[in-house]
Amino acid sequence: MAHVMRYLRNDESVMVIALGAAVRTDGSVSPAMRRRVALAARTVLAWPHARLVVSGGYGKRHPPGVPPEAHLMAELAREAGVPSDRLVLEAESGDTLGNARHALDLVAGADPMPGRIVVVTDAPHLRRALWCFRRVARGRGLTVTIDGLGAPITDHRARRSAQFWEILALLVYLPRLWRVRRVVTAPVPGHDDAGTAAVGPQDRHHRKDETPP
């Protein structure tokens, strides 16, 4: 977090965007959701001008009758001490590309529009998430700096599983990039996101929960 925070000015308008994660079949939040919101909340509370966007709707395996991910994430953020007036809910997205599209809609409509956004997700997922956000922002002509924070996965088995699914996503979804070329454009100058990120309508890792210990 220090790597990002040292670049923030006292007067800079910042939006922290926490990406949603799978909800368990019994309707409870997953470890992935908890650690993403926990890191995002710490970041927001460490910076007086930051707002927190919780981004997540209904994933492919979302349990029926359970509120969207953003509602569950907002409750976690409040429990962590984030005031309601610093929370913004985005409850439409169902995958990483959707997170970028819908969350950046909120960024573009904010008054004042933030000069910087910080995307928060699990560490293995961060490269692909930043790839999506930077390219969607570039395609829309948004002049905003996009940084990221990756929540570490301490459980060895869960971390290996997440890394495996990210590799699979890169291999399987790379050809689908060409079908979203109207959204995805060249990288934002000055950002090092050369690691290719894949997106698609069935973003499996982003909505796949870790196996409970």
mmCIF file of the C-alpha atoms, coordinates in Angstrom:
data_MODEL
# 
_entry.id   MODEL 
# 
loop_
_atom_site.group_PDB 
_atom_site.id 
_atom_site.type_symbol 
_atom_site.label_atom_id 
_atom_site.label_alt_id 
_atom_site.label_comp_id 
_atom_site.label_asym_id 
_atom_site.label_entity_id 
_atom_site.label_seq_id 
_atom_site.pdbx_PDB_ins_code 
_atom_site.Cartn_x 
_atom_site.Cartn_y 
_atom_site.Cartn_z 
_atom_site.occupancy 
_atom_site.B_iso_or_equiv 
_atom_site.pdbx_formal_charge 
_atom_site.auth_seq_id 
_atom_site.auth_comp_id 
_atom_site.auth_asym_id 
_atom_site.auth_atom_id 
_atom_site.pdbx_PDB_model_num 
ATOM 1   C CA . MET A 1 1   ? 0.000   0.000   0.000   1.00 0.00 ? 1   MET A CA 1 
ATOM 2   C CA . ALA A 1 2   ? 2.874   2.383   0.699   1.00 0.00 ? 2   ALA A CA 1 
ATOM 3   C CA . HIS A 1 3   ? 3.893   2.169   -2.978  1.00 0.00 ? 3   HIS A CA 1 
ATOM 4   C CA . VAL A 1 4   ? 0.566   3.728   -3.971  1.00 0.00 ? 4   VAL A CA 1 
ATOM 5   C CA . MET A 1 5   ? 0.003   6.044   -1.021  1.00 0.00 ? 5   MET A CA 1 
ATOM 6   C CA . ARG A 1 6   ? 3.285   7.896   -1.399  1.00 0.00 ? 6   ARG A CA 1 
ATOM 7   C CA . TYR A 1 7   ? 2.092   9.253   -4.754  1.00 0.00 ? 7   TYR A CA 1 
ATOM 8   C CA . LEU A 1 8   ? -1.134  10.721  -3.387  1.00 0.00 ? 8   LEU A CA 1 
ATOM 9   C CA . ARG A 1 9   ? -1.350  14.412  -2.625  1.00 0.00 ? 9   ARG A CA 1 
ATOM 10  C CA . ASN A 1 10  ? -3.344  15.797  0.278   1.00 0.00 ? 10  ASN A CA 1 
ATOM 11  C CA . ASP A 1 11  ? -5.679  17.608  -2.113  1.00 0.00 ? 11  ASP A CA 1 
ATOM 12  C CA . GLU A 1 12  ? -6.053  14.810  -4.656  1.00 0.00 ? 12  GLU A CA 1 
ATOM 13  C CA . SER A 1 13  ? -9.471  13.280  -5.242  1.00 0.00 ? 13  SER A CA 1 
ATOM 14  C CA . VAL A 1 14  ? -9.101  9.498   -5.106  1.00 0.00 ? 14  VAL A CA 1 
ATOM 15  C CA . MET A 1 15  ? -11.462 6.595   -5.714  1.00 0.00 ? 15  MET A CA 1 
ATOM 16  C CA . VAL A 1 16  ? -10.571 3.163   -4.411  1.00 0.00 ? 16  VAL A CA 1 
ATOM 17  C CA . ILE A 1 17  ? -12.389 0.406   -6.317  1.00 0.00 ? 17  ILE A CA 1 
ATOM 18  C CA . ALA A 1 18  ? -12.745 -2.976  -4.623  1.00 0.00 ? 18  ALA A CA 1 
ATOM 19  C CA . LEU A 1 19  ? -13.589 -5.766  -7.058  1.00 0.00 ? 19  LEU A CA 1 
ATOM 20  C CA . GLY A 1 20  ? -16.230 -8.297  -6.116  1.00 0.00 ? 20  GLY A CA 1 
ATOM 21  C CA . ALA A 1 21  ? -15.659 -11.991 -5.499  1.00 0.00 ? 21  ALA A CA 1 
ATOM 22  C CA . ALA A 1 22  ? -17.768 -15.109 -5.259  1.00 0.00 ? 22  ALA A CA 1 
ATOM 23  C CA . VAL A 1 23  ? -20.506 -15.529 -2.688  1.00 0.00 ? 23  VAL A CA 1 
ATOM 24  C CA . ARG A 1 24  ? -20.760 -18.956 -1.065  1.00 0.00 ? 24  ARG A CA 1 
ATOM 25  C CA . THR A 1 25  ? -23.706 -21.209 -1.789  1.00 0.00 ? 25  THR A CA 1 
ATOM 26  C CA . ASP A 1 26  ? -25.152 -20.499 1.676   1.00 0.00 ? 26  ASP A CA 1 
ATOM 27  C CA . GLY A 1 27  ? -25.105 -16.749 0.964   1.00 0.00 ? 27  GLY A CA 1 
ATOM 28  C CA . SER A 1 28  ? -22.112 -15.943 3.155   1.00 0.00 ? 28  SER A CA 1 
ATOM 29  C CA . VAL A 1 29  ? -19.178 -13.906 1.895   1.00 0.00 ? 29  VAL A CA 1 
ATOM 30  C CA . SER A 1 30  ? -16.074 -15.653 0.651   1.00 0.00 ? 30  SER A CA 1 
ATOM 31  C CA . PRO A 1 31  ? -12.523 -15.213 1.988   1.00 0.00 ? 31  PRO A CA 1 
ATOM 32  C CA . ALA A 1 32  ? -11.653 -13.460 -1.274  1.00 0.00 ? 32  ALA A CA 1 
ATOM 33  C CA . MET A 1 33  ? -14.347 -10.844 -0.751  1.00 0.00 ? 33  MET A CA 1 
ATOM 34  C CA . ARG A 1 34  ? -13.310 -10.297 2.858   1.00 0.00 ? 34  ARG A CA 1 
ATOM 35  C CA . ARG A 1 35  ? -9.637  -9.693  2.108   1.00 0.00 ? 35  ARG A CA 1 
ATOM 36  C CA . ARG A 1 36  ? -10.355 -7.410  -0.863  1.00 0.00 ? 36  ARG A CA 1 
ATOM 37  C CA . VAL A 1 37  ? -12.731 -5.230  1.138   1.00 0.00 ? 37  VAL A CA 1 
ATOM 38  C CA . ALA A 1 38  ? -10.408 -5.244  4.152   1.00 0.00 ? 38  ALA A CA 1 
ATOM 39  C CA . LEU A 1 39  ? -7.506  -3.924  2.075   1.00 0.00 ? 39  LEU A CA 1 
ATOM 40  C CA . ALA A 1 40  ? -9.700  -1.392  0.294   1.00 0.00 ? 40  ALA A CA 1 
ATOM 41  C CA . ALA A 1 41  ? -11.127 -0.149  3.595   1.00 0.00 ? 41  ALA A CA 1 
ATOM 42  C CA . ARG A 1 42  ? -7.660  0.304   5.096   1.00 0.00 ? 42  ARG A CA 1 
ATOM 43  C CA . THR A 1 43  ? -6.629  2.290   2.040   1.00 0.00 ? 43  THR A CA 1 
ATOM 44  C CA . VAL A 1 44  ? -9.673  4.563   2.157   1.00 0.00 ? 44  VAL A CA 1 
ATOM 45  C CA . LEU A 1 45  ? -9.372  5.177   5.882   1.00 0.00 ? 45  LEU A CA 1 
ATOM 46  C CA . ALA A 1 46  ? -5.697  6.066   5.495   1.00 0.00 ? 46  ALA A CA 1 
ATOM 47  C CA . TRP A 1 47  ? -6.542  8.853   3.066   1.00 0.00 ? 47  TRP A CA 1 
ATOM 48  C CA . PRO A 1 48  ? -9.049  11.577  3.998   1.00 0.00 ? 48  PRO A CA 1 
ATOM 49  C CA . HIS A 1 49  ? -10.231 12.408  0.486   1.00 0.00 ? 49  HIS A CA 1 
ATOM 50  C CA . ALA A 1 50  ? -10.681 8.860   -0.798  1.00 0.00 ? 50  ALA A CA 1 
ATOM 51  C CA . ARG A 1 51  ? -14.027 7.288   -1.637  1.00 0.00 ? 51  ARG A CA 1 
ATOM 52  C CA . LEU A 1 52  ? -14.647 3.561   -1.889  1.00 0.00 ? 52  LEU A CA 1 
ATOM 53  C CA . VAL A 1 53  ? -16.479 1.966   -4.802  1.00 0.00 ? 53  VAL A CA 1 
ATOM 54  C CA . VAL A 1 54  ? -17.549 -1.623  -4.112  1.00 0.00 ? 54  VAL A CA 1 
ATOM 55  C CA . SER A 1 55  ? -18.003 -3.236  -7.499  1.00 0.00 ? 55  SER A CA 1 
ATOM 56  C CA . GLY A 1 56  ? -19.894 -6.484  -8.022  1.00 0.00 ? 56  GLY A CA 1 
ATOM 57  C CA . GLY A 1 57  ? -23.307 -7.677  -9.092  1.00 0.00 ? 57  GLY A CA 1 
ATOM 58  C CA . TYR A 1 58  ? -24.386 -11.243 -9.700  1.00 0.00 ? 58  TYR A CA 1 
ATOM 59  C CA . GLY A 1 59  ? -21.694 -13.723 -10.706 1.00 0.00 ? 59  GLY A CA 1 
ATOM 60  C CA . LYS A 1 60  ? -22.454 -16.811 -12.725 1.00 0.00 ? 60  LYS A CA 1 
ATOM 61  C CA . ARG A 1 61  ? -22.941 -18.970 -9.603  1.00 0.00 ? 61  ARG A CA 1 
ATOM 62  C CA . HIS A 1 62  ? -24.484 -16.315 -7.362  1.00 0.00 ? 62  HIS A CA 1 
ATOM 63  C CA . PRO A 1 63  ? -26.958 -17.978 -4.963  1.00 0.00 ? 63  PRO A CA 1 
ATOM 64  C CA . PRO A 1 64  ? -30.598 -17.116 -5.663  1.00 0.00 ? 64  PRO A CA 1 
ATOM 65  C CA . GLY A 1 65  ? -32.195 -14.701 -3.256  1.00 0.00 ? 65  GLY A CA 1 
ATOM 66  C CA . VAL A 1 66  ? -28.860 -13.295 -2.063  1.00 0.00 ? 66  VAL A CA 1 
ATOM 67  C CA . PRO A 1 67  ? -28.168 -9.552  -2.518  1.00 0.00 ? 67  PRO A CA 1 
ATOM 68  C CA . PRO A 1 68  ? -25.565 -8.548  -5.111  1.00 0.00 ? 68  PRO A CA 1 
ATOM 69  C CA . GLU A 1 69  ? -21.914 -8.632  -4.178  1.00 0.00 ? 69  GLU A CA 1 
ATOM 70  C CA . ALA A 1 70  ? -21.718 -4.844  -3.808  1.00 0.00 ? 70  ALA A CA 1 
ATOM 71  C CA . HIS A 1 71  ? -24.319 -4.868  -1.028  1.00 0.00 ? 71  HIS A CA 1 
ATOM 72  C CA . LEU A 1 72  ? -22.421 -7.518  0.921   1.00 0.00 ? 72  LEU A CA 1 
ATOM 73  C CA . MET A 1 73  ? -19.143 -5.677  0.357   1.00 0.00 ? 73  MET A CA 1 
ATOM 74  C CA . ALA A 1 74  ? -20.637 -2.401  1.554   1.00 0.00 ? 74  ALA A CA 1 
ATOM 75  C CA . GLU A 1 75  ? -21.653 -4.050  4.809   1.00 0.00 ? 75  GLU A CA 1 
ATOM 76  C CA . LEU A 1 76  ? -18.112 -5.361  5.291   1.00 0.00 ? 76  LEU A CA 1 
ATOM 77  C CA . ALA A 1 77  ? -16.722 -1.897  4.570   1.00 0.00 ? 77  ALA A CA 1 
ATOM 78  C CA . ARG A 1 78  ? -19.011 -0.298  7.152   1.00 0.00 ? 78  ARG A CA 1 
ATOM 79  C CA . GLU A 1 79  ? -17.974 -2.887  9.703   1.00 0.00 ? 79  GLU A CA 1 
ATOM 80  C CA . ALA A 1 80  ? -14.369 -1.920  8.949   1.00 0.00 ? 80  ALA A CA 1 
ATOM 81  C CA . GLY A 1 81  ? -15.147 1.709   9.733   1.00 0.00 ? 81  GLY A CA 1 
ATOM 82  C CA . VAL A 1 82  ? -15.791 3.237   6.306   1.00 0.00 ? 82  VAL A CA 1 
ATOM 83  C CA . PRO A 1 83  ? -18.559 5.864   6.630   1.00 0.00 ? 83  PRO A CA 1 
ATOM 84  C CA . SER A 1 84  ? -21.601 5.379   4.405   1.00 0.00 ? 84  SER A CA 1 
ATOM 85  C CA . ASP A 1 85  ? -21.100 8.799   2.806   1.00 0.00 ? 85  ASP A CA 1 
ATOM 86  C CA . ARG A 1 86  ? -17.747 7.616   1.440   1.00 0.00 ? 86  ARG A CA 1 
ATOM 87  C CA . LEU A 1 87  ? -19.212 4.458   -0.080  1.00 0.00 ? 87  LEU A CA 1 
ATOM 88  C CA . VAL A 1 88  ? -20.416 4.068   -3.672  1.00 0.00 ? 88  VAL A CA 1 
ATOM 89  C CA . LEU A 1 89  ? -22.122 0.848   -4.794  1.00 0.00 ? 89  LEU A CA 1 
ATOM 90  C CA . GLU A 1 90  ? -21.789 -0.617  -8.292  1.00 0.00 ? 90  GLU A CA 1 
ATOM 91  C CA . ALA A 1 91  ? -24.029 -3.685  -8.458  1.00 0.00 ? 91  ALA A CA 1 
ATOM 92  C CA . GLU A 1 92  ? -24.263 -4.397  -12.203 1.00 0.00 ? 92  GLU A CA 1 
ATOM 93  C CA . SER A 1 93  ? -21.007 -6.129  -13.088 1.00 0.00 ? 93  SER A CA 1 
ATOM 94  C CA . GLY A 1 94  ? -20.499 -9.873  -13.201 1.00 0.00 ? 94  GLY A CA 1 
ATOM 95  C CA . ASP A 1 95  ? -16.861 -10.154 -14.287 1.00 0.00 ? 95  ASP A CA 1 
ATOM 96  C CA . THR A 1 96  ? -13.648 -8.155  -14.455 1.00 0.00 ? 96  THR A CA 1 
ATOM 97  C CA . LEU A 1 97  ? -14.434 -6.375  -17.703 1.00 0.00 ? 97  LEU A CA 1 
ATOM 98  C CA . GLY A 1 98  ? -17.837 -5.495  -16.279 1.00 0.00 ? 98  GLY A CA 1 
ATOM 99  C CA . ASN A 1 99  ? -16.137 -4.106  -13.172 1.00 0.00 ? 99  ASN A CA 1 
ATOM 100 C CA . ALA A 1 100 ? -14.062 -1.834  -15.386 1.00 0.00 ? 100 ALA A CA 1 
ATOM 101 C CA . ARG A 1 101 ? -16.967 -0.703  -17.554 1.00 0.00 ? 101 ARG A CA 1 
ATOM 102 C CA . HIS A 1 102 ? -19.455 0.009   -14.772 1.00 0.00 ? 102 HIS A CA 1 
ATOM 103 C CA . ALA A 1 103 ? -17.018 1.356   -12.179 1.00 0.00 ? 103 ALA A CA 1 
ATOM 104 C CA . LEU A 1 104 ? -15.510 3.731   -14.729 1.00 0.00 ? 104 LEU A CA 1 
ATOM 105 C CA . ASP A 1 105 ? -19.029 4.970   -15.497 1.00 0.00 ? 105 ASP A CA 1 
ATOM 106 C CA . LEU A 1 106 ? -19.162 6.087   -11.862 1.00 0.00 ? 106 LEU A CA 1 
ATOM 107 C CA . VAL A 1 107 ? -15.689 7.609   -12.085 1.00 0.00 ? 107 VAL A CA 1 
ATOM 108 C CA . ALA A 1 108 ? -16.645 9.606   -15.173 1.00 0.00 ? 108 ALA A CA 1 
ATOM 109 C CA . GLY A 1 109 ? -19.816 10.864  -13.519 1.00 0.00 ? 109 GLY A CA 1 
ATOM 110 C CA . ALA A 1 110 ? -18.236 11.818  -10.212 1.00 0.00 ? 110 ALA A CA 1 
ATOM 111 C CA . ASP A 1 111 ? -18.073 15.470  -9.185  1.00 0.00 ? 111 ASP A CA 1 
ATOM 112 C CA . PRO A 1 112 ? -15.271 16.147  -8.841  1.00 0.00 ? 112 PRO A CA 1 
ATOM 113 C CA . MET A 1 113 ? -13.915 13.429  -11.077 1.00 0.00 ? 113 MET A CA 1 
ATOM 114 C CA . PRO A 1 114 ? -11.033 11.706  -9.269  1.00 0.00 ? 114 PRO A CA 1 
ATOM 115 C CA . GLY A 1 115 ? -7.529  12.279  -10.507 1.00 0.00 ? 115 GLY A CA 1 
ATOM 116 C CA . ARG A 1 116 ? -6.520  8.787   -9.480  1.00 0.00 ? 116 ARG A CA 1 
ATOM 117 C CA . ILE A 1 117 ? -8.214  5.446   -8.932  1.00 0.00 ? 117 ILE A CA 1 
ATOM 118 C CA . VAL A 1 118 ? -6.785  2.508   -7.027  1.00 0.00 ? 118 VAL A CA 1 
ATOM 119 C CA . VAL A 1 119 ? -8.083  -0.920  -8.045  1.00 0.00 ? 119 VAL A CA 1 
ATOM 120 C CA . VAL A 1 120 ? -8.088  -3.479  -5.225  1.00 0.00 ? 120 VAL A CA 1 
ATOM 121 C CA . THR A 1 121 ? -8.373  -7.208  -5.827  1.00 0.00 ? 121 THR A CA 1 
ATOM 122 C CA . ASP A 1 122 ? -6.475  -10.409 -5.040  1.00 0.00 ? 122 ASP A CA 1 
ATOM 123 C CA . ALA A 1 123 ? -2.789  -10.254 -5.921  1.00 0.00 ? 123 ALA A CA 1 
ATOM 124 C CA . PRO A 1 124 ? -2.922  -12.929 -8.668  1.00 0.00 ? 124 PRO A CA 1 
ATOM 125 C CA . HIS A 1 125 ? -5.845  -11.133 -10.318 1.00 0.00 ? 125 HIS A CA 1 
ATOM 126 C CA . LEU A 1 126 ? -4.386  -7.629  -10.166 1.00 0.00 ? 126 LEU A CA 1 
ATOM 127 C CA . ARG A 1 127 ? -2.462  -7.596  -13.456 1.00 0.00 ? 127 ARG A CA 1 
ATOM 128 C CA . ARG A 1 128 ? -5.513  -8.599  -15.475 1.00 0.00 ? 128 ARG A CA 1 
ATOM 129 C CA . ALA A 1 129 ? -7.759  -6.200  -13.581 1.00 0.00 ? 129 ALA A CA 1 
ATOM 130 C CA . LEU A 1 130 ? -5.437  -3.255  -14.251 1.00 0.00 ? 130 LEU A CA 1 
ATOM 131 C CA . TRP A 1 131 ? -5.210  -4.265  -17.895 1.00 0.00 ? 131 TRP A CA 1 
ATOM 132 C CA . CYS A 1 132 ? -9.003  -4.054  -18.185 1.00 0.00 ? 132 CYS A CA 1 
ATOM 133 C CA . PHE A 1 133 ? -9.363  -0.763  -16.318 1.00 0.00 ? 133 PHE A CA 1 
ATOM 134 C CA . ARG A 1 134 ? -6.560  1.000   -18.169 1.00 0.00 ? 134 ARG A CA 1 
ATOM 135 C CA . ARG A 1 135 ? -7.780  -0.017  -21.579 1.00 0.00 ? 135 ARG A CA 1 
ATOM 136 C CA . VAL A 1 136 ? -11.417 0.782   -20.930 1.00 0.00 ? 136 VAL A CA 1 
ATOM 137 C CA . ALA A 1 137 ? -10.382 4.167   -19.521 1.00 0.00 ? 137 ALA A CA 1 
ATOM 138 C CA . ARG A 1 138 ? -8.220  4.817   -22.552 1.00 0.00 ? 138 ARG A CA 1 
ATOM 139 C CA . GLY A 1 139 ? -11.019 3.833   -24.913 1.00 0.00 ? 139 GLY A CA 1 
ATOM 140 C CA . ARG A 1 140 ? -13.331 6.337   -23.227 1.00 0.00 ? 140 ARG A CA 1 
ATOM 141 C CA . GLY A 1 141 ? -10.776 9.118   -23.154 1.00 0.00 ? 141 GLY A CA 1 
ATOM 142 C CA . LEU A 1 142 ? -10.703 9.341   -19.351 1.00 0.00 ? 142 LEU A CA 1 
ATOM 143 C CA . THR A 1 143 ? -7.712  11.249  -18.027 1.00 0.00 ? 143 THR A CA 1 
ATOM 144 C CA . VAL A 1 144 ? -7.246  9.411   -14.754 1.00 0.00 ? 144 VAL A CA 1 
ATOM 145 C CA . THR A 1 145 ? -4.240  7.678   -13.229 1.00 0.00 ? 145 THR A CA 1 
ATOM 146 C CA . ILE A 1 146 ? -4.942  4.021   -12.463 1.00 0.00 ? 146 ILE A CA 1 
ATOM 147 C CA . ASP A 1 147 ? -2.966  2.197   -9.779  1.00 0.00 ? 147 ASP A CA 1 
ATOM 148 C CA . GLY A 1 148 ? -3.624  -1.107  -8.057  1.00 0.00 ? 148 GLY A CA 1 
ATOM 149 C CA . LEU A 1 149 ? -3.244  -2.977  -4.786  1.00 0.00 ? 149 LEU A CA 1 
ATOM 150 C CA . GLY A 1 150 ? -3.194  -6.765  -4.568  1.00 0.00 ? 150 GLY A CA 1 
ATOM 151 C CA . ALA A 1 151 ? -4.480  -8.462  -1.432  1.00 0.00 ? 151 ALA A CA 1 
ATOM 152 C CA . PRO A 1 152 ? -2.157  -11.351 -0.525  1.00 0.00 ? 152 PRO A CA 1 
ATOM 153 C CA . ILE A 1 153 ? -3.643  -14.841 -0.272  1.00 0.00 ? 153 ILE A CA 1 
ATOM 154 C CA . THR A 1 154 ? -2.042  -16.410 2.792   1.00 0.00 ? 154 THR A CA 1 
ATOM 155 C CA . ASP A 1 155 ? -3.483  -19.903 2.382   1.00 0.00 ? 155 ASP A CA 1 
ATOM 156 C CA . HIS A 1 156 ? -1.052  -21.842 0.202   1.00 0.00 ? 156 HIS A CA 1 
ATOM 157 C CA . ARG A 1 157 ? -3.673  -24.017 -1.476  1.00 0.00 ? 157 ARG A CA 1 
ATOM 158 C CA . ALA A 1 158 ? -5.960  -21.081 -2.221  1.00 0.00 ? 158 ALA A CA 1 
ATOM 159 C CA . ARG A 1 159 ? -3.054  -19.043 -3.598  1.00 0.00 ? 159 ARG A CA 1 
ATOM 160 C CA . ARG A 1 160 ? -1.951  -21.832 -5.930  1.00 0.00 ? 160 ARG A CA 1 
ATOM 161 C CA . SER A 1 161 ? -5.536  -22.312 -7.087  1.00 0.00 ? 161 SER A CA 1 
ATOM 162 C CA . ALA A 1 162 ? -5.909  -18.601 -7.855  1.00 0.00 ? 162 ALA A CA 1 
ATOM 163 C CA . GLN A 1 163 ? -2.623  -18.551 -9.751  1.00 0.00 ? 163 GLN A CA 1 
ATOM 164 C CA . PHE A 1 164 ? -3.679  -21.589 -11.757 1.00 0.00 ? 164 PHE A CA 1 
ATOM 165 C CA . TRP A 1 165 ? -6.985  -20.038 -12.788 1.00 0.00 ? 165 TRP A CA 1 
ATOM 166 C CA . GLU A 1 166 ? -5.264  -16.821 -13.790 1.00 0.00 ? 166 GLU A CA 1 
ATOM 167 C CA . ILE A 1 167 ? -2.921  -18.725 -16.088 1.00 0.00 ? 167 ILE A CA 1 
ATOM 168 C CA . LEU A 1 168 ? -5.879  -20.578 -17.561 1.00 0.00 ? 168 LEU A CA 1 
ATOM 169 C CA . ALA A 1 169 ? -7.765  -17.323 -18.048 1.00 0.00 ? 169 ALA A CA 1 
ATOM 170 C CA . LEU A 1 170 ? -4.831  -15.817 -19.913 1.00 0.00 ? 170 LEU A CA 1 
ATOM 171 C CA . LEU A 1 171 ? -4.637  -18.811 -22.234 1.00 0.00 ? 171 LEU A CA 1 
ATOM 172 C CA . VAL A 1 172 ? -8.346  -19.301 -22.826 1.00 0.00 ? 172 VAL A CA 1 
ATOM 173 C CA . TYR A 1 173 ? -9.525  -15.706 -23.008 1.00 0.00 ? 173 TYR A CA 1 
ATOM 174 C CA . LEU A 1 174 ? -6.738  -14.145 -25.032 1.00 0.00 ? 174 LEU A CA 1 
ATOM 175 C CA . PRO A 1 175 ? -8.493  -14.832 -28.379 1.00 0.00 ? 175 PRO A CA 1 
ATOM 176 C CA . ARG A 1 176 ? -11.637 -13.149 -27.041 1.00 0.00 ? 176 ARG A CA 1 
ATOM 177 C CA . LEU A 1 177 ? -9.811  -9.857  -26.688 1.00 0.00 ? 177 LEU A CA 1 
ATOM 178 C CA . TRP A 1 178 ? -10.247 -9.198  -30.349 1.00 0.00 ? 178 TRP A CA 1 
ATOM 179 C CA . ARG A 1 179 ? -14.025 -9.366  -29.933 1.00 0.00 ? 179 ARG A CA 1 
ATOM 180 C CA . VAL A 1 180 ? -13.975 -6.427  -27.528 1.00 0.00 ? 180 VAL A CA 1 
ATOM 181 C CA . ARG A 1 181 ? -11.677 -4.203  -29.573 1.00 0.00 ? 181 ARG A CA 1 
ATOM 182 C CA . ARG A 1 182 ? -14.227 -1.413  -29.548 1.00 0.00 ? 182 ARG A CA 1 
ATOM 183 C CA . VAL A 1 183 ? -13.696 -1.250  -25.772 1.00 0.00 ? 183 VAL A CA 1 
ATOM 184 C CA . VAL A 1 184 ? -10.084 -2.353  -25.481 1.00 0.00 ? 184 VAL A CA 1 
ATOM 185 C CA . THR A 1 185 ? -7.490  -0.047  -26.979 1.00 0.00 ? 185 THR A CA 1 
ATOM 186 C CA . ALA A 1 186 ? -3.792  0.671   -26.613 1.00 0.00 ? 186 ALA A CA 1 
ATOM 187 C CA . PRO A 1 187 ? -2.214  0.886   -23.127 1.00 0.00 ? 187 PRO A CA 1 
ATOM 188 C CA . VAL A 1 188 ? -2.252  4.181   -21.308 1.00 0.00 ? 188 VAL A CA 1 
ATOM 189 C CA . PRO A 1 189 ? 1.129   5.871   -21.873 1.00 0.00 ? 189 PRO A CA 1 
ATOM 190 C CA . GLY A 1 190 ? 3.343   5.798   -18.820 1.00 0.00 ? 190 GLY A CA 1 
ATOM 191 C CA . HIS A 1 191 ? 1.828   2.659   -17.326 1.00 0.00 ? 191 HIS A CA 1 
ATOM 192 C CA . ASP A 1 192 ? 3.702   -0.623  -17.224 1.00 0.00 ? 192 ASP A CA 1 
ATOM 193 C CA . ASP A 1 193 ? 1.012   -3.216  -17.833 1.00 0.00 ? 193 ASP A CA 1 
ATOM 194 C CA . ALA A 1 194 ? 2.788   -5.244  -20.478 1.00 0.00 ? 194 ALA A CA 1 
ATOM 195 C CA . GLY A 1 195 ? 1.624   -8.487  -18.904 1.00 0.00 ? 195 GLY A CA 1 
ATOM 196 C CA . THR A 1 196 ? -1.250  -9.536  -21.128 1.00 0.00 ? 196 THR A CA 1 
ATOM 197 C CA . ALA A 1 197 ? -4.603  -9.690  -19.378 1.00 0.00 ? 197 ALA A CA 1 
ATOM 198 C CA . ALA A 1 198 ? -7.544  -11.650 -20.709 1.00 0.00 ? 198 ALA A CA 1 
ATOM 199 C CA . VAL A 1 199 ? -11.191 -10.785 -20.249 1.00 0.00 ? 199 VAL A CA 1 
ATOM 200 C CA . GLY A 1 200 ? -14.450 -12.347 -21.233 1.00 0.00 ? 200 GLY A CA 1 
ATOM 201 C CA . PRO A 1 201 ? -18.063 -12.963 -20.299 1.00 0.00 ? 201 PRO A CA 1 
ATOM 202 C CA . GLN A 1 202 ? -17.153 -15.962 -18.150 1.00 0.00 ? 202 GLN A CA 1 
ATOM 203 C CA . ASP A 1 203 ? -14.408 -14.604 -15.949 1.00 0.00 ? 203 ASP A CA 1 
ATOM 204 C CA . ARG A 1 204 ? -13.949 -17.722 -13.888 1.00 0.00 ? 204 ARG A CA 1 
ATOM 205 C CA . HIS A 1 205 ? -11.288 -16.682 -11.414 1.00 0.00 ? 205 HIS A CA 1 
ATOM 206 C CA . HIS A 1 206 ? -12.952 -13.413 -10.510 1.00 0.00 ? 206 HIS A CA 1 
ATOM 207 C CA . ARG A 1 207 ? -16.106 -15.232 -9.396  1.00 0.00 ? 207 ARG A CA 1 
ATOM 208 C CA . LYS A 1 208 ? -14.477 -18.451 -8.184  1.00 0.00 ? 208 LYS A CA 1 
ATOM 209 C CA . ASP A 1 209 ? -14.193 -18.797 -4.436  1.00 0.00 ? 209 ASP A CA 1 
ATOM 210 C CA . GLU A 1 210 ? -11.238 -20.427 -2.767  1.00 0.00 ? 210 GLU A CA 1 
ATOM 211 C CA . THR A 1 211 ? -11.720 -23.827 -1.234  1.00 0.00 ? 211 THR A CA 1 
ATOM 212 C CA . PRO A 1 212 ? -12.451 -23.233 2.472   1.00 0.00 ? 212 PRO A CA 1 
ATOM 213 C CA . PRO A 1 213 ? -9.701  -24.512 4.770   1.00 0.00 ? 213 PRO A CA 1 
# 
